[in-house]
Every structure is written in structure tokens, then in C-alpha cells.
Amino acid sequence: MMKEYIDGLEKMIKEETERLNLFNRCERKGITGVDFEMLRQRSEENRSLYQKLKKHAETSV
């Protein structure tokens, strides 16, 4: 059970890192507006999910 949770967290961290790298590239290239906002919103949703999973894992132990 914990292994699956840790694997899931590692996957989420990797995906979030990729998104942050994308944000940085977008900023350097001047990409803003709707595309940037869509990426930002998706990142916020994932961050929220990560916090919920982390809280659940801490209370489940």
C-alpha cells in the first residue's frame, strides 16, 4: 500500500517538475494568455490533489 502511494507521489512530482519547466520556457518565449492560464490552472489542481493525498497518508499511518 505505501509503495503504491510513494510511486504515485514520485510520478506526480515528476509531472509537476515537467510543468514547471514548461512554465519557465513559456515565460522566456513570452507565451501568456489563455494557454498559460490553462497550464497554471492544471498545475494548481495537481498541487491540491497532492496535498489531499499527503494528508490522507499522514492520517492513515
C-alpha positions as CSV (number, residue, x, y, z in Angstrom):
1,M,0.0,0.0,0.0
2,M,2.7,2.5,1.0
3,K,4.8,1.6,-2.1
4,E,1.9,2.4,-4.4
5,Y,1.4,5.7,-2.6
6,I,5.1,6.6,-2.9
7,D,5.2,5.6,-6.5
8,G,2.2,7.8,-7.1
9,L,3.8,10.7,-5.4
10,E,7.0,10.3,-7.4
11,K,5.0,10.3,-10.6
12,M,3.2,13.4,-9.6
13,I,6.4,15.2,-8.6
14,K,7.9,14.3,-11.9
15,E,4.9,15.6,-13.8
16,E,4.8,18.8,-11.7
17,T,8.5,19.4,-12.4
18,E,7.9,19.0,-16.1
19,R,5.0,21.5,-15.9
20,L,7.2,24.0,-14.1
21,N,9.9,23.6,-16.7
22,L,7.2,24.3,-19.3
23,F,6.1,27.4,-17.5
24,N,9.7,28.7,-17.4
25,R,10.1,28.0,-21.1
26,C,6.8,29.8,-21.8
27,E,7.8,32.8,-19.8
28,R,11.1,33.0,-21.7
29,K,9.3,32.8,-25.0
30,G,6.7,35.3,-24.0
31,I,3.7,32.8,-24.1
32,T,0.9,34.3,-22.0
33,G,-2.8,34.5,-22.1
34,V,-5.2,31.6,-22.3
35,D,-2.6,28.9,-22.9
36,F,-0.5,29.9,-19.9
37,E,-3.6,30.3,-17.7
38,M,-4.8,26.8,-18.7
39,L,-1.4,25.3,-17.8
40,R,-1.4,27.2,-14.5
41,Q,-4.8,26.0,-13.6
42,R,-3.9,22.4,-14.2
43,S,-0.8,22.8,-12.1
44,E,-2.9,24.2,-9.2
45,E,-5.3,21.2,-9.5
46,N,-2.5,18.8,-9.2
47,R,-1.0,20.6,-6.3
48,S,-4.3,20.4,-4.5
49,L,-4.6,16.7,-5.2
50,Y,-1.1,16.1,-3.9
51,Q,-1.9,17.9,-0.6
52,K,-5.0,15.8,-0.2
53,L,-3.1,12.6,-0.8
54,K,-0.3,13.7,1.6
55,K,-2.8,14.5,4.3
56,H,-4.6,11.1,3.8
57,A,-1.3,9.3,4.0
58,E,-0.3,11.1,7.2
59,T,-3.6,10.3,8.9
60,S,-3.6,6.6,7.7
61,V,-0.3,5.7,9.2
